[in-house]
Amino acid sequence: MSDTSEVRYTRLPINFLDFKEIDVVAQHWRSVKGDRIAPKWSNIDLLAVPSRLLPRICVVDVKQDPLDFVYRFWGTDITDMHMYDLTGESIQNLTSPSYADCLMEQYRYVQETAEPCGYLTEIPLDAGYYTYYAVIRLPLSADGKTIDGIMSAEEYGEQKGELKELFEKNWRDKQPT
């Protein structure tokens, strides 16, 4: 990632795309949520998620005063994409700062609204190239009142062309005319 370019994202409903793989994670989340605001992290059964998806899942713990998000679980595909592992670390340790700010906004939104959300993110690379990924962010709550964690499942593999087209369409649609 380039530190000089800004990461951009667009927020979409959780069912924004037909990404069947990350939707499996959302379906499991819904099945254990029941009528609560969000399920507990201990209710999430990662064995119920197909093993091929586990490397694309991460979980953050919400810390207060000051607000921060610390990675509890960081999948190996995420390590491969970033070239480092942030398990036990703050999102503020992500490179670039623009990417850390982007994720802070996304996590803060889910933490404040207690609603699952989908995002399309555009990340600038060197030499003017970009990469795109889709993610769902799902709130977690140990006490049924406060969001104290967020689980995410990412898609950035085979559908990159579709991701780019969808990002560009949604980005254009949200711009003032």
C-alpha positions in Angstrom: 0.0 0.0 0.0 1.1 3.5 -0.6 1.2 5.9 2.3 0.6 8.9 0.1 -2.8 7.9 -1.4 -6.1 7.9 0.4 -8.1 4.7 1.0 -11.7 5.0 0.0 -14.8 3.0 0.9 -18.5 2.9 0.5 -21.0 1.5 3.0 -23.7 -0.9 1.7 -26.3 -3.1 3.3 -25.0 -6.4 4.5 -26.7 -8.2 1.6 -25.2 -5.9 -1.0 -23.8 -8.7 -3.2 -24.2 -12.3 -3.9 -20.9 -13.3 -2.2 -22.1 -16.7 -1.1 -18.9 -17.4 0.9 -19.0 -14.4 3.2 -22.7 -14.6 3.4 -22.2 -18.0 5.1 -20.6 -16.1 7.9 -23.5 -13.6 8.1 -26.0 -16.5 8.1 -24.2 -18.1 11.1 -24.1 -14.8 12.9 -27.8 -14.4 12.4 -28.5 -17.9 13.5 -26.8 -17.4 16.9 -27.9 -13.8 17.3 -31.5 -14.7 17.9 -33.5 -11.7 19.2 -30.5 -10.1 21.0 -28.7 -7.0 19.8 -25.7 -9.2 18.7 -24.4 -12.6 19.7 -21.6 -13.1 22.1 -18.2 -14.0 20.7 -18.4 -17.3 22.7 -21.6 -18.1 20.7 -19.8 -17.9 17.4 -18.8 -21.4 16.3 -15.9 -21.1 13.9 -16.3 -24.9 13.2 -19.7 -24.0 11.6 -17.9 -21.8 9.1 -16.3 -23.6 6.1 -12.6 -24.0 6.8 -11.7 -22.2 3.5 -13.3 -19.0 5.0 -11.5 -18.9 8.3 -8.3 -17.3 6.8 -10.5 -14.4 5.7 -12.1 -13.7 9.1 -10.9 -11.3 11.7 -12.3 -10.2 15.1 -11.6 -7.1 17.0 -12.3 -6.3 20.6 -13.7 -2.8 21.3 -11.7 -0.8 23.8 -13.0 2.4 25.5 -11.3 5.6 26.7 -9.9 6.1 24.2 -11.9 4.2 21.6 -9.7 1.6 19.9 -10.1 -1.8 18.2 -7.7 -4.6 19.0 -7.4 -7.7 16.9 -8.4 -10.8 18.8 -8.4 -13.1 15.7 -6.5 -12.3 12.4 -6.9 -14.9 9.6 -3.9 -16.1 7.6 -5.2 -14.7 4.3 -5.3 -11.3 5.9 -1.7 -11.8 7.0 -0.8 -12.7 3.5 -2.5 -9.6 2.1 -0.8 -7.2 4.6 2.4 -9.1 5.0 2.2 -9.0 8.8 0.0 -10.3 11.7 -1.8 -7.9 14.0 -3.2 -10.4 16.5 -3.3 -8.6 19.9 -2.5 -5.2 18.2 -4.5 -2.1 17.6 -5.9 -1.2 14.2 -3.8 2.0 14.6 -0.8 -0.2 13.8 -2.0 -0.9 10.3 0.0 0.6 7.4 -0.9 3.0 5.9 -2.4 5.6 8.3 -5.2 6.2 5.7 -6.1 2.5 5.8 -6.1 2.6 9.7 -8.4 5.6 9.6 -10.7 3.9 7.1 -11.1 0.8 9.3 -11.5 3.0 12.4 -14.5 4.7 10.7 -16.0 1.3 9.6 -15.6 -0.3 13.0 -16.8 2.8 14.9 -20.0 2.8 12.7 -20.8 -0.8 13.5 -20.0 -0.3 17.2 -22.2 2.8 17.5 -25.1 1.5 15.4 -25.0 -2.1 16.6 -25.9 -3.0 13.0 -24.1 -5.4 10.7 -22.8 -3.6 7.6 -21.1 -4.3 4.3 -18.3 -2.3 2.8 -16.5 -2.0 -0.5 -13.0 -0.7 0.0 -10.5 0.7 -2.6 -6.8 0.5 -1.5 -4.2 2.3 -3.6 -1.1 0.3 -4.5 2.2 1.5 -6.0 2.4 2.7 -9.6 -1.2 4.0 -9.6 -2.9 0.6 -9.3 -5.7 -0.2 -6.9 -7.1 -3.3 -5.2 -10.6 -3.8 -3.9 -12.3 -6.0 -1.3 -15.7 -6.6 0.1 -16.2 -7.1 3.8 -19.1 -7.7 6.2 -18.7 -6.4 9.7 -20.9 -8.1 12.3 -21.3 -6.7 15.9 -20.7 -8.9 19.0 -22.0 -8.3 22.5 -21.2 -10.2 25.7 -23.9 -8.4 27.8 -26.6 -8.0 25.1 -26.4 -4.2 25.4 -22.9 -3.0 24.6 -21.0 -3.8 21.4 -17.7 -5.2 22.6 -16.4 -6.9 19.5 -16.8 -7.0 15.7 -16.3 -10.0 13.5 -15.5 -9.4 9.8 -15.4 -11.7 6.8 -13.6 -10.5 3.7 -13.8 -11.3 -0.1 -10.9 -10.1 -2.3 -10.2 -13.1 -4.5 -11.9 -14.2 -7.7 -14.4 -11.3 -8.1 -12.0 -8.4 -8.3 -13.3 -7.1 -11.6 -16.9 -7.2 -10.2 -15.7 -5.5 -7.0 -14.1 -2.7 -8.9 -17.2 -2.1 -11.1 -19.5 -2.1 -8.0 -17.2 0.2 -6.1 -17.0 2.7 -9.0 -20.8 2.6 -9.5 -21.5 3.1 -5.8 -18.9 5.8 -5.5 -20.3 7.7 -8.4 -23.9 7.3 -7.1 -22.9 8.8 -3.8 -21.1 11.9 -5.2 -23.0 15.2 -5.1 -24.0 16.5 -8.5 
